[in-house]
Amino acid sequence: MSSMCGWQVAVIGMLAAAGGRSGPARPRRIGYLLVGLGVAGILGAATAAARLVAQIQAAPVQHLANADDDPTVERGKRIYRTQCAACHGRNLQGQPLWQLNDEHAARRAPAHDETGHTWQHSDEAIFEKVKYGRFDAARTDLVSYMPAFRDSLNDADILAVMAFIKRRWPLGLRVSQAMLNPNYAGMPPDADRVEWRLPPTCMGGVRRASSP
């Protein structure tokens, strides 16, 4: 495993050492291994990681997409292709030049695959974005070009689409994204048995943890 960043190593290490948890939400072997490999990263990001853990654990689990449920993922695939693919791409690749930072940047639909930034948000935040067209924490003066699907998709439909999107991510991205959910909900059950890599760019998590 490579391309680890300090806050993620610290978070997984804290998860492994927390005690009192079992099952896929506590990947013990991952934590013990990364604690041994990433001492320097833990020391450098301990404060940010501790704050991030506190924020995550304090939030309730309200909307969680189950990317390991095959029928849900298949249903989400069908809904995505009729409701989302026209903008975000049939293969989740986003619109052309969606990463270009110009006056039209916010108007282009971003990718939902591993090249995008959807995995940098919790399930609850992604759910809010799909249902209401904006993140709950977003500034009210910011214009969102994302349509709200609250009148065309029910909650189960939205979660199914999210499950389909998450299923397409590499395992390392799924692990990293699950760390943003309360109690690490949605942690892939095979995360402690299969080799994977954390995403190479993860400063967004450090900024979120360090912000007042």
Contacts in CASP RR format, 6 or more apart in sequence:
PFRMAT RR
TARGET T0000
AUTHOR 0000-0000-0000
METHOD contacts of the structure
MODEL  1
MSSMCGWQVAVIGMLAAAGGRSGPARPRRIGYLLVGLGVAGILGAATAAA
RLVAQIQAAPVQHLANADDDPTVERGKRIYRTQCAACHGRNLQGQPLWQL
NDEHAARRAPAHDETGHTWQHSDEAIFEKVKYGRFDAARTDLVSYMPAFR
DSLNDADILAVMAFIKRRWPLGLRVSQAMLNPNYAGMPPDADRVEWRLPP
TCMGGVRRASSP
1 33 0 8 1.000
1 34 0 8 1.000
1 37 0 8 1.000
1 195 0 8 1.000
1 196 0 8 1.000
1 197 0 8 1.000
1 198 0 8 1.000
2 197 0 8 1.000
3 197 0 8 1.000
3 198 0 8 1.000
3 199 0 8 1.000
3 200 0 8 1.000
4 34 0 8 1.000
4 37 0 8 1.000
4 38 0 8 1.000
4 41 0 8 1.000
4 198 0 8 1.000
5 41 0 8 1.000
5 45 0 8 1.000
5 198 0 8 1.000
5 202 0 8 1.000
5 203 0 8 1.000
5 206 0 8 1.000
6 38 0 8 1.000
6 41 0 8 1.000
6 42 0 8 1.000
6 44 0 8 1.000
6 45 0 8 1.000
6 49 0 8 1.000
6 206 0 8 1.000
7 45 0 8 1.000
7 48 0 8 1.000
7 49 0 8 1.000
7 52 0 8 1.000
7 202 0 8 1.000
7 205 0 8 1.000
7 206 0 8 1.000
7 209 0 8 1.000
8 176 0 8 1.000
8 179 0 8 1.000
8 198 0 8 1.000
8 202 0 8 1.000
9 34 0 8 1.000
9 35 0 8 1.000
9 37 0 8 1.000
9 38 0 8 1.000
9 41 0 8 1.000
9 42 0 8 1.000
9 45 0 8 1.000
10 41 0 8 1.000
10 42 0 8 1.000
10 44 0 8 1.000
10 45 0 8 1.000
10 46 0 8 1.000
10 48 0 8 1.000
10 49 0 8 1.000
10 50 0 8 1.000
11 49 0 8 1.000
11 52 0 8 1.000
11 53 0 8 1.000
11 179 0 8 1.000
12 27 0 8 1.000
12 30 0 8 1.000
12 31 0 8 1.000
12 34 0 8 1.000
12 35 0 8 1.000
12 179 0 8 1.000
13 31 0 8 1.000
13 32 0 8 1.000
13 34 0 8 1.000
13 35 0 8 1.000
13 42 0 8 1.000
14 49 0 8 1.000
14 50 0 8 1.000
14 53 0 8 1.000
15 21 0 8 1.000
15 26 0 8 1.000
15 27 0 8 1.000
15 31 0 8 1.000
15 179 0 8 1.000
15 184 0 8 1.000
16 26 0 8 1.000
16 27 0 8 1.000
16 28 0 8 1.000
16 30 0 8 1.000
16 31 0 8 1.000
16 32 0 8 1.000
16 34 0 8 1.000
16 35 0 8 1.000
17 31 0 8 1.000
17 35 0 8 1.000
18 26 0 8 1.000
19 26 0 8 1.000
20 26 0 8 1.000
21 183 0 8 1.000
23 189 0 8 1.000
24 186 0 8 1.000
24 187 0 8 1.000
24 188 0 8 1.000
24 189 0 8 1.000
24 191 0 8 1.000
25 183 0 8 1.000
25 184 0 8 1.000
25 185 0 8 1.000
25 186 0 8 1.000
25 187 0 8 1.000
26 184 0 8 1.000
27 175 0 8 1.000
27 187 0 8 1.000
27 191 0 8 1.000
27 192 0 8 1.000
28 192 0 8 1.000
29 192 0 8 1.000
30 175 0 8 1.000
30 191 0 8 1.000
30 192 0 8 1.000
35 42 0 8 1.000
42 49 0 8 1.000
45 206 0 8 1.000
47 210 0 8 1.000
48 205 0 8 1.000
48 206 0 8 1.000
48 209 0 8 1.000
48 210 0 8 1.000
49 209 0 8 1.000
51 209 0 8 1.000
51 210 0 8 1.000
52 205 0 8 1.000
52 208 0 8 1.000
52 209 0 8 1.000
55 208 0 8 1.000
55 209 0 8 1.000
56 122 0 8 1.000
56 179 0 8 1.000
56 180 0 8 1.000
56 181 0 8 1.000
56 182 0 8 1.000
56 183 0 8 1.000
56 184 0 8 1.000
57 182 0 8 1.000
57 183 0 8 1.000
58 182 0 8 1.000
59 122 0 8 1.000
59 124 0 8 1.000
59 182 0 8 1.000
60 182 0 8 1.000
61 124 0 8 1.000
61 181 0 8 1.000
61 182 0 8 1.000
61 183 0 8 1.000
61 185 0 8 1.000
62 124 0 8 1.000
62 127 0 8 1.000
63 123 0 8 1.000
63 124 0 8 1.000
63 127 0 8 1.000
63 155 0 8 1.000
63 158 0 8 1.000
63 159 0 8 1.000
64 123 0 8 1.000
64 159 0 8 1.000
64 181 0 8 1.000
64 185 0 8 1.000
64 186 0 8 1.000
65 72 0 8 1.000
65 123 0 8 1.000
65 126 0 8 1.000
65 127 0 8 1.000
65 159 0 8 1.000
65 160 0 8 1.000
65 162 0 8 1.000
65 163 0 8 1.000
65 165 0 8 1.000
65 166 0 8 1.000
66 72 0 8 1.000
66 159 0 8 1.000
66 163 0 8 1.000
66 186 0 8 1.000
67 73 0 8 1.000
67 162 0 8 1.000
67 163 0 8 1.000
67 164 0 8 1.000
67 166 0 8 1.000
67 167 0 8 1.000
67 174 0 8 1.000
67 186 0 8 1.000
67 188 0 8 1.000
68 167 0 8 1.000
68 188 0 8 1.000
68 189 0 8 1.000
69 163 0 8 1.000
72 159 0 8 1.000
72 160 0 8 1.000
72 163 0 8 1.000
73 160 0 8 1.000
73 163 0 8 1.000
73 164 0 8 1.000
73 167 0 8 1.000
74 164 0 8 1.000
75 157 0 8 1.000
75 160 0 8 1.000
75 164 0 8 1.000
76 157 0 8 1.000
76 160 0 8 1.000
76 161 0 8 1.000
76 163 0 8 1.000
76 164 0 8 1.000
77 164 0 8 1.000
79 153 0 8 1.000
79 157 0 8 1.000
79 160 0 8 1.000
79 161 0 8 1.000
79 164 0 8 1.000
80 88 0 8 1.000
80 161 0 8 1.000
80 164 0 8 1.000
80 165 0 8 1.000
81 90 0 8 1.000
83 149 0 8 1.000
83 152 0 8 1.000
83 153 0 8 1.000
83 161 0 8 1.000
84 161 0 8 1.000
87 94 0 8 1.000
87 95 0 8 1.000
87 109 0 8 1.000
88 94 0 8 1.000
88 95 0 8 1.000
88 109 0 8 1.000
88 110 0 8 1.000
88 111 0 8 1.000
88 112 0 8 1.000
89 95 0 8 1.000
89 109 0 8 1.000
91 113 0 8 1.000
92 111 0 8 1.000
92 112 0 8 1.000
92 113 0 8 1.000
92 165 0 8 1.000
92 168 0 8 1.000
93 111 0 8 1.000
93 113 0 8 1.000
93 115 0 8 1.000
94 108 0 8 1.000
94 109 0 8 1.000
94 110 0 8 1.000
94 111 0 8 1.000
94 112 0 8 1.000
95 108 0 8 1.000
95 109 0 8 1.000
95 110 0 8 1.000
96 108 0 8 1.000
97 108 0 8 1.000
98 105 0 8 1.000
98 108 0 8 1.000
98 109 0 8 1.000
98 110 0 8 1.000
98 111 0 8 1.000
99 110 0 8 1.000
100 108 0 8 1.000
106 143 0 8 1.000
106 144 0 8 1.000
106 145 0 8 1.000
107 145 0 8 1.000
109 146 0 8 1.000
110 116 0 8 1.000
110 117 0 8 1.000
110 118 0 8 1.000
111 118 0 8 1.000
112 118 0 8 1.000
112 165 0 8 1.000
112 168 0 8 1.000
113 168 0 8 1.000
113 169 0 8 1.000
114 169 0 8 1.000
114 170 0 8 1.000
114 173 0 8 1.000
114 199 0 8 1.000
118 126 0 8 1.000
118 165 0 8 1.000
119 166 0 8 1.000
119 169 0 8 1.000
119 173 0 8 1.000
119 174 0 8 1.000
119 176 0 8 1.000
119 177 0 8 1.000
119 199 0 8 1.000
120 177 0 8 1.000
120 180 0 8 1.000
120 204 0 8 1.000
120 205 0 8 1.000
121 129 0 8 1.000
121 135 0 8 1.000
121 177 0 8 1.000
121 180 0 8 1.000
122 177 0 8 1.000
122 180 0 8 1.000
122 181 0 8 1.000
123 162 0 8 1.000
123 181 0 8 1.000
123 185 0 8 1.000
123 186 0 8 1.000
124 181 0 8 1.000
125 135 0 8 1.000
125 136 0 8 1.000
125 137 0 8 1.000
125 180 0 8 1.000
126 162 0 8 1.000
127 155 0 8 1.000
127 158 0 8 1.000
127 159 0 8 1.000
127 162 0 8 1.000
128 134 0 8 1.000
128 135 0 8 1.000
128 136 0 8 1.000
129 135 0 8 1.000
129 146 0 8 1.000
130 146 0 8 1.000
130 149 0 8 1.000
130 153 0 8 1.000
130 158 0 8 1.000
130 161 0 8 1.000
130 162 0 8 1.000
131 148 0 8 1.000
131 149 0 8 1.000
131 150 0 8 1.000
131 153 0 8 1.000
131 155 0 8 1.000
131 158 0 8 1.000
132 148 0 8 1.000
132 150 0 8 1.000
133 144 0 8 1.000
133 146 0 8 1.000
133 147 0 8 1.000
133 148 0 8 1.000
133 149 0 8 1.000
134 142 0 8 1.000
134 144 0 8 1.000
134 146 0 8 1.000
134 148 0 8 1.000
138 144 0 8 1.000
149 158 0 8 1.000
153 161 0 8 1.000
166 174 0 8 1.000
166 177 0 8 1.000
169 177 0 8 1.000
170 196 0 8 1.000
170 197 0 8 1.000
171 188 0 8 1.000
171 190 0 8 1.000
171 191 0 8 1.000
171 194 0 8 1.000
171 196 0 8 1.000
172 191 0 8 1.000
172 196 0 8 1.000
172 197 0 8 1.000
172 198 0 8 1.000
172 199 0 8 1.000
173 199 0 8 1.000
174 186 0 8 1.000
174 187 0 8 1.000
174 188 0 8 1.000
174 191 0 8 1.000
175 187 0 8 1.000
175 188 0 8 1.000
175 191 0 8 1.000
175 196 0 8 1.000
175 198 0 8 1.000
176 198 0 8 1.000
176 199 0 8 1.000
176 202 0 8 1.000
178 184 0 8 1.000
178 185 0 8 1.000
178 186 0 8 1.000
178 187 0 8 1.000
178 188 0 8 1.000
179 187 0 8 1.000
180 205 0 8 1.000
END
